[in-house]
Amino acid sequence: MGSNNSQWRREQRREDALERQVECDKLTPQQRLDVLDKNLGPGLGAAKERMRLAILLDPSLHDSKSTRKKRSKGKKGRKRDR
């Protein structure tokens, strides 16, 4: 009996998530930022999502605010550069 209930609940959560995703997809990037500000506070939380949305709004940010760190060459790389 418990198994059927949990299976039904899992399916219900999946359907709810799909509905939320459809609604979210209808919003523009600026509207999605506004929703984040309303729910979490201005500039708080969801840093990666905020950066992704900011890049969608202004593609020039993509080059200036890279999320990846550059690796240093280490001792071997420095020796070859001499």
N, CA, C and O atoms as a GROMACS GRO file, in nm:
protein
  328
    1MET      N    1   0.081  -0.119   0.000
    1MET     CA    2   0.000   0.000   0.000
    1MET      C    3   0.086   0.126   0.000
    1MET      O    4   0.057   0.220  -0.074
    2GLY      N    5   0.190   0.130   0.081
    2GLY     CA    6   0.279   0.245   0.088
    2GLY      C    7   0.355   0.266  -0.043
    2GLY      O    8   0.384   0.379  -0.082
    3SER      N    9   0.385   0.156  -0.111
    3SER     CA   10   0.459   0.164  -0.237
    3SER      C   11   0.378   0.236  -0.344
    3SER      O   12   0.431   0.318  -0.418
    4ASN      N   13   0.249   0.205  -0.353
    4ASN     CA   14   0.164   0.270  -0.452
    4ASN      C   15   0.150   0.419  -0.424
    4ASN      O   16   0.147   0.501  -0.516
    5ASN      N   17   0.140   0.454  -0.296
    5ASN     CA   18   0.126   0.593  -0.258
    5ASN      C   19   0.253   0.671  -0.294
    5ASN      O   20   0.244   0.782  -0.347
    6SER      N   21   0.371   0.615  -0.266
    6SER     CA   22   0.495   0.685  -0.297
    6SER      C   23   0.516   0.696  -0.448
    6SER      O   24   0.571   0.795  -0.496
    7GLN      N   25   0.474   0.595  -0.521
    7GLN     CA   26   0.485   0.600  -0.667
    7GLN      C   27   0.394   0.710  -0.722
    7GLN      O   28   0.433   0.785  -0.811
    8TRP      N   29   0.272   0.719  -0.669
    8TRP     CA   30   0.180   0.823  -0.712
    8TRP      C   31   0.235   0.961  -0.678
    8TRP      O   32   0.226   1.053  -0.759
    9ARG      N   33   0.292   0.974  -0.557
    9ARG     CA   34   0.347   1.103  -0.514
    9ARG      C   35   0.465   1.144  -0.601
    9ARG      O   36   0.478   1.261  -0.636
   10ARG      N   37   0.550   1.050  -0.636
   10ARG     CA   38   0.665   1.078  -0.722
   10ARG      C   39   0.617   1.129  -0.858
   10ARG      O   40   0.672   1.226  -0.911
   11GLU      N   41   0.516   1.064  -0.914
   11GLU     CA   42   0.461   1.107  -1.042
   11GLU      C   43   0.398   1.247  -1.030
   11GLU      O   44   0.410   1.329  -1.121
   12GLN      N   45   0.332   1.271  -0.919
   12GLN     CA   46   0.271   1.402  -0.895
   12GLN      C   47   0.378   1.512  -0.889
   12GLN      O   48   0.360   1.620  -0.946
   13ARG      N   49   0.488   1.485  -0.819
   13ARG     CA   50   0.598   1.583  -0.810
   13ARG      C   51   0.658   1.608  -0.947
   13ARG      O   52   0.693   1.722  -0.980
   14ARG      N   53   0.672   1.502  -1.028
   14ARG     CA   54   0.727   1.517  -1.162
   14ARG      C   55   0.637   1.606  -1.247
   14ARG      O   56   0.686   1.693  -1.320
   15GLU      N   57   0.505   1.586  -1.239
   15GLU     CA   58   0.412   1.669  -1.315
   15GLU      C   59   0.416   1.814  -1.268
   15GLU      O   60   0.412   1.907  -1.349
   16ASP      N   61   0.424   1.834  -1.137
   16ASP     CA   62   0.432   1.970  -1.082
   16ASP      C   63   0.559   2.040  -1.131
   16ASP      O   64   0.555   2.158  -1.167
   17ALA      N   65   0.670   1.969  -1.131
   17ALA     CA   66   0.796   2.026  -1.176
   17ALA      C   67   0.789   2.065  -1.323
   17ALA      O   68   0.841   2.169  -1.363
   18LEU      N   69   0.725   1.982  -1.403
   18LEU     CA   70   0.710   2.012  -1.546
   18LEU      C   71   0.627   2.138  -1.566
   18LEU      O   72   0.659   2.221  -1.651
   19GLU      N   73   0.520   2.152  -1.489
   19GLU     CA   74   0.436   2.272  -1.498
   19GLU      C   75   0.515   2.397  -1.459
   19GLU      O   76   0.505   2.501  -1.526
   20ARG      N   77   0.594   2.388  -1.352
   20ARG     CA   78   0.676   2.502  -1.310
   20ARG      C   79   0.779   2.537  -1.416
   20ARG      O   80   0.805   2.655  -1.441
   21GLN      N   81   0.838   2.436  -1.480
   21GLN     CA   82   0.938   2.459  -1.582
   21GLN      C   83   0.877   2.528  -1.704
   21GLN      O   84   0.939   2.618  -1.761
   22VAL      N   85   0.758   2.487  -1.743
   22VAL     CA   86   0.689   2.549  -1.856
   22VAL      C   87   0.663   2.697  -1.827
   22VAL      O   88   0.684   2.782  -1.913
   23GLU      N   89   0.617   2.726  -1.706
   23GLU     CA   90   0.591   2.866  -1.667
   23GLU      C   91   0.720   2.946  -1.665
   23GLU      O   92   0.722   3.061  -1.709
   24CYS      N   93   0.827   2.888  -1.615
   24CYS     CA   94   0.955   2.958  -1.608
   24CYS      C   95   1.011   2.985  -1.747
   24CYS      O   96   1.072   3.090  -1.770
   25ASP      N   97   0.992   2.892  -1.838
   25ASP     CA   98   1.042   2.908  -1.975
   25ASP      C   99   0.974   3.023  -2.048
   25ASP      O  100   1.029   3.077  -2.144
   26LYS      N  101   0.856   3.061  -2.004
   26LYS     CA  102   0.783   3.170  -2.068
   26LYS      C  103   0.839   3.307  -2.030
   26LYS      O  104   0.815   3.406  -2.099
   27LEU      N  105   0.915   3.314  -1.919
   27LEU     CA  106   0.968   3.441  -1.871
   27LEU      C  107   1.094   3.481  -1.946
   27LEU      O  108   1.172   3.397  -1.990
   28THR      N  109   1.113   3.612  -1.959
   28THR     CA  110   1.237   3.664  -2.017
   28THR      C  111   1.347   3.656  -1.911
   28THR      O  112   1.316   3.640  -1.793
   29PRO      N  113   1.474   3.665  -1.950
   29PRO     CA  114   1.582   3.662  -1.851
   29PRO      C  115   1.567   3.772  -1.744
   29PRO      O  116   1.596   3.748  -1.627
   30GLN      N  117   1.523   3.891  -1.784
   30GLN     CA  118   1.506   3.998  -1.688
   30GLN      C  119   1.394   3.965  -1.589
   30GLN      O  120   1.406   3.993  -1.469
   31GLN      N  121   1.287   3.906  -1.638
   31GLN     CA  122   1.178   3.867  -1.549
   31GLN      C  123   1.223   3.759  -1.451
   31GLN      O  124   1.181   3.758  -1.336
   32ARG      N  125   1.308   3.669  -1.498
   32ARG     CA  126   1.358   3.563  -1.411
   32ARG      C  127   1.449   3.622  -1.302
   32ARG      O  128   1.446   3.576  -1.188
   33LEU      N  129   1.531   3.723  -1.338
   33LEU     CA  130   1.611   3.792  -1.238
   33LEU      C  131   1.523   3.861  -1.135
   33LEU      O  132   1.552   3.860  -1.016
   34ASP      N  133   1.414   3.922  -1.182
   34ASP     CA  134   1.321   3.988  -1.092
   34ASP      C  135   1.257   3.888  -0.995
   34ASP      O  136   1.238   3.919  -0.877
   35VAL      N  137   1.226   3.769  -1.044
   35VAL     CA  138   1.168   3.665  -0.957
   35VAL      C  139   1.271   3.622  -0.852
   35VAL      O  140   1.236   3.602  -0.736
   36LEU      N  141   1.398   3.606  -0.893
   36LEU     CA  142   1.502   3.570  -0.797
   36LEU      C  143   1.516   3.678  -0.689
   36LEU      O  144   1.527   3.647  -0.571
   37ASP      N  145   1.515   3.806  -0.732
   37ASP     CA  146   1.526   3.915  -0.636
   37ASP      C  147   1.409   3.915  -0.539
   37ASP      O  148   1.426   3.939  -0.420
   38LYS      N  149   1.290   3.888  -0.591
   38LYS     CA  150   1.171   3.887  -0.506
   38LYS      C  151   1.177   3.772  -0.404
   38LYS      O  152   1.142   3.791  -0.288
   39ASN      N  153   1.220   3.654  -0.449
   39ASN     CA  154   1.219   3.537  -0.363
   39ASN      C  155   1.338   3.531  -0.267
   39ASN      O  156   1.322   3.492  -0.152
   40LEU      N  157   1.456   3.571  -0.314
   40LEU     CA  158   1.578   3.555  -0.233
   40LEU      C  159   1.632   3.686  -0.179
   40LEU      O  160   1.710   3.686  -0.083
   41GLY      N  161   1.592   3.796  -0.239
   41GLY     CA  162   1.646   3.926  -0.202
   41GLY      C  163   1.738   3.975  -0.313
   41GLY      O  164   1.799   3.894  -0.384
   42PRO      N  165   1.749   4.106  -0.329
   42PRO     CA  166   1.831   4.162  -0.437
   42PRO      C  167   1.977   4.116  -0.430
   42PRO      O  168   2.046   4.144  -0.332
   43GLY      N  169   2.021   4.048  -0.532
   43GLY     CA  170   2.160   4.005  -0.542
   43GLY      C  171   2.200   3.891  -0.450
   43GLY      O  172   2.318   3.856  -0.444
   44LEU      N  173   2.106   3.831  -0.380
   44LEU     CA  174   2.140   3.724  -0.286
   44LEU      C  175   2.108   3.587  -0.344
   44LEU      O  176   2.003   3.568  -0.404
   45GLY      N  177   2.198   3.492  -0.325
   45GLY     CA  178   2.175   3.355  -0.366
   45GLY      C  179   2.172   3.334  -0.515
   45GLY      O  180   2.168   3.430  -0.591
   46ALA      N  181   2.173   3.210  -0.558
   46ALA     CA  182   2.164   3.169  -0.698
   46ALA      C  183   2.266   3.242  -0.786
   46ALA      O  184   2.231   3.294  -0.892
   47ALA      N  185   2.390   3.247  -0.741
   47ALA     CA  186   2.493   3.324  -0.811
   47ALA      C  187   2.516   3.274  -0.954
   47ALA      O  188   2.528   3.355  -1.046
   48LYS      N  189   2.521   3.142  -0.973
   48LYS     CA  190   2.546   3.090  -1.107
   48LYS      C  191   2.430   3.119  -1.201
   48LYS      O  192   2.450   3.153  -1.317
   49GLU      N  193   2.307   3.107  -1.149
   49GLU     CA  194   2.189   3.136  -1.231
   49GLU      C  195   2.184   3.284  -1.265
   49GLU      O  196   2.150   3.321  -1.378
   50ARG      N  197   2.218   3.370  -1.169
   50ARG     CA  198   2.221   3.514  -1.195
   50ARG      C  199   2.324   3.547  -1.302
   50ARG      O  200   2.299   3.630  -1.390
   51MET      N  201   2.442   3.483  -1.294
   51MET     CA  202   2.546   3.508  -1.394
   51MET      C  203   2.500   3.461  -1.531
   51MET      O  204   2.522   3.530  -1.631
   52ARG      N  205   2.438   3.345  -1.537
   52ARG     CA  206   2.390   3.292  -1.664
   52ARG      C  207   2.286   3.387  -1.726
   52ARG      O  208   2.290   3.414  -1.846
   53LEU      N  209   2.196   3.436  -1.645
   53LEU     CA  210   2.093   3.527  -1.694
   53LEU      C  211   2.153   3.662  -1.733
   53LEU      O  212   2.110   3.722  -1.832
   54ALA      N  213   2.252   3.710  -1.658
   54ALA     CA  214   2.318   3.836  -1.692
   54ALA      C  215   2.389   3.825  -1.827
   54ALA      O  216   2.389   3.920  -1.905
   55ILE      N  217   2.449   3.711  -1.854
   55ILE     CA  218   2.516   3.690  -1.983
   55ILE      C  219   2.414   3.686  -2.096
   55ILE      O  220   2.441   3.736  -2.206
   56LEU      N  221   2.297   3.628  -2.071
   56LEU     CA  222   2.192   3.629  -2.173
   56LEU      C  223   2.145   3.772  -2.202
   56LEU      O  224   2.112   3.805  -2.316
   57LEU      N  225   2.141   3.855  -2.099
   57LEU     CA  226   2.098   3.994  -2.117
   57LEU      C  227   2.206   4.078  -2.184
   57LEU      O  228   2.175   4.164  -2.266
   58ASP      N  229   2.332   4.052  -2.151
   58ASP     CA  230   2.444   4.130  -2.205
   58ASP      C  231   2.558   4.035  -2.240
   58ASP      O  232   2.641   4.005  -2.154
   59PRO      N  233   2.563   3.987  -2.364
   59PRO     CA  234   2.665   3.888  -2.403
   59PRO      C  235   2.809   3.935  -2.384
   59PRO      O  236   2.900   3.852  -2.377
   60SER      N  237   2.833   4.065  -2.375
   60SER     CA  238   2.970   4.113  -2.356
   60SER      C  239   3.024   4.074  -2.218
   60SER      O  240   3.145   4.074  -2.199
   61LEU      N  241   2.937   4.040  -2.124
   61LEU     CA  242   2.982   3.996  -1.992
   61LEU      C  243   3.046   3.859  -1.997
   61LEU      O  244   3.124   3.824  -1.907
   62HIS      N  245   3.017   3.782  -2.098
   62HIS     CA  246   3.068   3.645  -2.108
   62HIS      C  247   3.221   3.643  -2.108
   62HIS      O  248   3.281   3.558  -2.043
   63ASP      N  249   3.284   3.734  -2.180
   63ASP     CA  250   3.429   3.737  -2.187
   63ASP      C  251   3.493   3.795  -2.061
   63ASP      O  252   3.597   3.747  -2.017
   64SER      N  253   3.431   3.897  -2.005
   64SER     CA  254   3.494   3.965  -1.892
   64SER      C  255   3.475   3.893  -1.760
   64SER      O  256   3.556   3.911  -1.669
   65LYS      N  257   3.372   3.814  -1.746
   65LYS     CA  258   3.344   3.747  -1.619
   65LYS      C  259   3.344   3.597  -1.636
   65LYS      O  260   3.241   3.531  -1.615
   66SER      N  261   3.456   3.542  -1.674
   66SER     CA  262   3.466   3.398  -1.691
   66SER      C  263   3.456   3.330  -1.555
   66SER      O  264   3.513   3.377  -1.457
   67THR      N  265   3.385   3.219  -1.551
   67THR     CA  266   3.369   3.146  -1.425
   67THR      C  267   3.481   3.045  -1.404
   67THR      O  268   3.495   2.991  -1.294
   68ARG      N  269   3.561   3.019  -1.506
   68ARG     CA  270   3.669   2.923  -1.491
   68ARG      C  271   3.798   2.994  -1.451
   68ARG      O  272   3.826   3.105  -1.496
   69LYS      N  273   3.876   2.928  -1.367
   69LYS     CA  274   4.004   2.982  -1.326
   69LYS      C  275   4.110   2.930  -1.421
   69LYS      O  276   4.104   2.815  -1.466
   70LYS      N  277   4.207   3.015  -1.451
   70LYS     CA  278   4.318   2.972  -1.535
   70LYS      C  279   4.418   2.896  -1.450
   70LYS      O  280   4.446   2.934  -1.336
   71ARG      N  281   4.471   2.789  -1.505
   71ARG     CA  282   4.568   2.708  -1.433
   71ARG      C  283   4.708   2.767  -1.451
   71ARG      O  284   4.742   2.814  -1.560
   72SER      N  285   4.785   2.765  -1.346
   72SER     CA  286   4.923   2.810  -1.358
   72SER      C  287   5.006   2.698  -1.421
   72SER      O  288   4.970   2.581  -1.413
   73LYS      N  289   5.115   2.736  -1.483
   73LYS     CA  290   5.198   2.638  -1.552
   73LYS      C  291   5.280   2.554  -1.456
   73LYS      O  292   5.316   2.440  -1.488
   74GLY      N  293   5.310   2.607  -1.340
   74GLY     CA  294   5.393   2.532  -1.246
   74GLY      C  295   5.540   2.546  -1.282
   74GLY      O  296   5.576   2.626  -1.368
   75LYS      N  297   5.626   2.468  -1.216
   75LYS     CA  298   5.770   2.479  -1.236
   75LYS      C  299   5.812   2.442  -1.377
   75LYS      O  300   5.896   2.511  -1.437
   76LYS      N  301   5.758   2.335  -1.432
   76LYS     CA  302   5.799   2.290  -1.565
   76LYS      C  303   5.766   2.394  -1.672
   76LYS      O  304   5.846   2.416  -1.762
   77GLY      N  305   5.652   2.455  -1.662
   77GLY     CA  306   5.610   2.554  -1.761
   77GLY      C  307   5.698   2.677  -1.756
   77GLY      O  308   5.728   2.737  -1.859
   78ARG      N  309   5.737   2.716  -1.636
   78ARG     CA  310   5.822   2.835  -1.622
   78ARG      C  311   5.961   2.808  -1.677
   78ARG      O  312   6.023   2.896  -1.736
   79LYS      N  313   6.010   2.688  -1.659
   79LYS     CA  314   6.144   2.656  -1.706
   79LYS      C  315   6.150   2.661  -1.859
   79LYS      O  316   6.249   2.706  -1.915
   80ARG      N  317   6.046   2.614  -1.926
   80ARG     CA  318   6.042   2.615  -2.072
   80ARG      C  319   6.031   2.756  -2.127
   80ARG      O  320   6.077   2.782  -2.238
   81ASP      N  321   5.971   2.849  -2.052
   81ASP     CA  322   5.950   2.984  -2.100
   81ASP      C  323   6.078   3.067  -2.102
   81ASP      O  324   6.081   3.173  -2.164
   82ARG      N  325   6.183   3.022  -2.036
   82ARG     CA  326   6.307   3.102  -2.028
   82ARG      C  327   6.377   3.114  -2.158
   82ARG      O  328   6.482   3.177  -2.166
   0.00000   0.00000   0.00000
